[in-house]
Amino acid sequence: MKFCPKCGTLMQPRRINGINYLVCPKCGYKEEVSSSQPTYKVANKIKHTVREKSIVIENDKIPETLPKLKDVVYCPKCGHNEVYYWTMQTRAADEPPTRFYKCAKCGYVWREYE
């Protein structure tokens, strides 16, 4: 693992014209990997199906299997004190997950970043 000396972003291995480089995806800095350095390789690339990437929230149905909070969070639309909630990783893995809420009375859905 190597970080870019210009911006500090994790550099990624790339093969350009048969030569191995470490390239910064943010600023574009690149350096050739010499034979004395350890070998860099992308091991696995995770592929997700469309179903795994999607979450369906129907406005007319209350999600009965979701955990419920009472008197902790209040709906910003109607002020009701009972909400369903779930969390989802919507940003980078090193960032905290996003918490979603759905009002048990009016069905309004909103999110909260931690």
N, C-alpha and C positions, 0 to 999 in steps of 0.2 A: 504494500500500500504506500502510495506516495502522494503528497499534497503539492499543489501548484505553488511555486515560489513567489508568484505575482499576487494571486488573490486568495490562496489558501483552500481552494476547492479540491476535492478528491479527483485525481487524474485517472483517466480511463485508458486501457490498452487499445491501440489501433494498429492495423497493418496497412501501410500506404506504400504502393509500388514495391511490395515484397520486403519492406523494411519495417521493423517493429518500433512504434513510438508510444510514448505516454502523452496523451492529449488532454488539456483542460477543457471541459465542456462549457465552462462559463466565459473565459477570456480568450480561449483559442491557443494559449501557449502550448508548445509541443517540444519534446526532447526525445532524441533517439535513445533506444534501450541498447546499451552495450552488452557484449557477450559476458562481461564480468558481473553484470547485475543479475538478480534472480529473474526467472521467467514469469511474465505476467500473462494471465489468461482469464477470460470470462468463462466461468465454469458452466452455469446454467442460466437460461433466460426463462422467467416465469411467464406463461401465457394463460390468460383468463378468458373464459367464455363470456358472451354477452350477458348471460344470466347472472354470472358472478359479479359483474360490474354494475348491475342495475338493482335498484330498490324500488318497489312499487308501493305507493301510499295512496290508498283510495279514500277520498274525502267522505264518502257516505258510510263507510264501515269503521267501527272502532276496533283497533288491533288488540284483541282479547289476550293474546299470549305475551304481550309486552309488560314489563314491570310498571307499576303505577306509583306516583308520588302524590301525597295529599298534604296541603298546608306548608309546602316547601317552595314550590315554584307556582307563580300565578300567570295565567294567560294574559299576554299584553293586549289582546283584542277585546276579550269580554270580562277579564278579571276573575274567572273561575279558578278555584284553588286545587283542582284535581287534574293531573296530566299524566300521560304515558310518556316514556322516554326510551331512547336507544342510542348507542354510540356507534360511530363509524370512522374508520381511518380515511380521511378525505385529503390529507396533505402528506408530506414526506414521513417516512417511518420514524424519524427522530423527533417529530412534532407530536404533541398530545392529540388524542382523537377528538372529533367534533361530536357534541352531544345534541341530539334532536329531541324536540318535545312536540307532543300533540295534545291539544286540549280535549278533555273527556266530554266537555259540553258542546262547544261549537266546532271542533275538529280542526282548528287553526294549527298549522305546523310552523315551527321556527327552530332556529339552530343557535347553539352557544359554543363559542370557541374557548377552550380552557387556557 
